[in-house]
Amino acid sequence: MKFGREKKQKSQRVDFYVFIALVLVSFASLFFFSHNILTDAKNVGLNMFSGLRGGIHEVSSFVSRTILSIRELATLRREYSELTERIARYEQLERSSAEIRQENIRLREQLGFSQDLRYQHIPAELIGRDPGNLFSAFVINKGTKAGVDVNMPVIAYHSGTQGLVGKVIYAGILESLVMPLYDAGCFVSSRLAESRYEGIVEGRGIPEIPLLMRYIAKQARDDINIGDMIISSGLGGVYPSGINIGRVSGINYQETELSMEVELETSIDFSRLEYVFVISQTGETND
């Protein structure tokens, strides 16, 4: 009986040790697998959060770059507009400076002519055209207050040449009307500067059409050449003698006519006329 009891106790101890061993193995396995699962879960979490963090970073970077680009574009547009305006101002200043230089040159030329002019005169500037266009007249900025009066002759200096412009037909206090040579109502006693044959120069209403010098003696035919200068003769008491009117551009001769006529281009380019001189007295100045 005793032997059987000992055998049974020994069997129980073996079972206990086996149980303990199994429990230890189970705990070891559980710990191992749990550690791997936690590690995998941690890695998965890290990967997920890393991807999310990377996406957020990319989005925020894109938004930041977009906002920065918009700001830079607005700045560039503003700077471009400012530069464009500055360039426009510089160009305007350059044009104004060039215009002032040209104006000074023209004024110096007029001043030199005025000092050399042998007649007492009143300098004036063209400021407009006759609104009624009755006489193809133009307006000058001098009137009776400056000494201008009706029928005073008007001359100009243009491109190095002195030339007859016309005469005053109306004198206001501060402004006057001048009838130009090309007006159909303008007649000037004149002569050919070389041959001295006389005639009457008259306008034809349009500045682009040559003037006519009529009533020239027929025997002057052989003494007239294209380019000859025609000047005022001084007859009639309105225009002083010796003022250039124009040059012969055409010769009209008919055997059946009692006189001949020539066409002439004016010495003054009326399309570019700016300054004139009203001759107040035909007597020479005391200078």
Secondary structure, DSSP 8 states (H G I E B T S, - for coil): -HHHHHHHHHHHHHHHHHHHHHHHHHHHHHHHHHHHHHHHHHHHHHHHHHHHHHHHHHHHHHHHHHHHHHHHHHHHHHHHHHHHHHHHHHHHHHHHHHHHHHHHHHHHHHHHHHHH-SEEEEEEEEEEE-TT-SS--EEES--GGGT--TT-EEEEEETTEEEEEEEEEEE-SS-EEEEETTSTT-EEEEEETTT--EEEEE--S-TTS-EEEEEEEGGGGGG--TT-EEEE--TTSSS-TT-EEEEEEEEE--TTSSEEEEEEEESS-GGG--EEEEEEEEEE---
